[in-house]
Amino acid sequence: MKYMLMLYEPEGAYEGEAGQKTLAEIIAQHMKLAEDLVAAGVEFSGEELQPTREARTVRTDAAGAKTVHDGPFAETREHLGGYYVIDVADLEAATAWARRVPIIPGGKVEVRPVVAH
């Protein structure tokens, strides 16, 4: 079954010289996680996302009219910074992999099953 692991971190966590150093360390840890997924035979994909300032949201109102808004719709200090989609046996296995995802303090990883059609 497929699961999406969504990585949420504080907006601006990688800004400045210290942030760039932290980012390089986190990326190295993601590369190691990818190696571990391959070694375990887990099919996966994933990408880093651009900052929220690059996002747009298309909102549909009750009448069906669509409006475009800059940025993400959610009002939060965190942003969805990237994701993995993994194919594992069950939620427990997906959660075990989510616990291994590199993330800065204060970040979180949401685990959600993908609907199979």
N, C-alpha and C positions, 0 to 999 in steps of 0.2 A: 504494500500500500504506500502511496505517496503522501509525504508530509512537507509542509512549508515551514521553514524556520526563519522567522522574521526578526531582524536585529534592530533594536531600538537603542539609540544613544542620545545623550544630551546634544542639542544643536551647538555647533561651534567647538566641540570637544577636541578637534584636531587643528585648531587655529594657532598661529604663532609658532615660534621655534620649538618650544616644548611639545606642543601638539603634534607637530610634524615628526618629531622623534618618536612619540608614542604611536603615531600612525604607522611608521615604518616597523616598529616592533609588533604591532597588531597584525599587519599584513604578513609578516614572517610567520606568525602563529597560524594565520589562515592557510598559508601554503602548507604548513605541517599538517593541519587538519585535513586538507585535500589529499595529501599523501596517505594519511590514515584511512580515509574513506575508500580510496582506491585499494589499499592493502586489504581492507575488510570486504572488498567486493560489493560495496554499496554504490548503486547508480545515483548520481547527483548532478545538479547544475546550480549555479549561483552567480550573483553579480553584486557589485557595489553600486549604489545609486548616487546620482548627483544630489547636491544640497537642496533643501526645500525651496530656496529662492528660484530654482530652475523649474519647479513644479507648477502645474495648473490643475484645477479641479473643475469638472463639469457637473453642475448641480441641476437636478430636475425638481421643479416645484410641484405642488399638488395638481396643477392644471396641465402638467406635462411640458411646460416651457423649460428650456435649458439655458442656463447662464454659465459663463466662464469666469472663474476667479483665479487670481494669482496665488500660488502656493498651495500647500495641502489644506484640506478642509478642516482637519482636526485642530483645535486650539490647544497646543501643548508645547512644552519646552523640549520635548524629545522628537526625534524624527526617525523614520524608517530609513536606515542607512544602507541596508543590503539584505540579501536573503539567500537561502539555500533551499532547493527542493531535493529531498532525498527519498529513495524507495527502500523501505525497510518493512519488517514483518508486522509491527504493531506500534501503538502509541508509546509503550514503554521503551522500545528500541529507539524511537524518534527522540524521546525525552533524554535518553542516555547520550545521544549524539549532541543534542542541544546543550547539554551541560558542558560539553567540550568546546563549544564555539567560543573563540576569543572575543572578549568584549570588555570595555573599560568599566571601572567601578561606577555604579549607578545605571549601567545599561541593563537591558534584558533581552531575552530571546523568547518570542512567542512561538509555540508549536501548534500547528493547525492541520488537520487532515485535509487533503485535497479530494474534492468530490470526483469519484470515478464514474464515467458515463459509458 
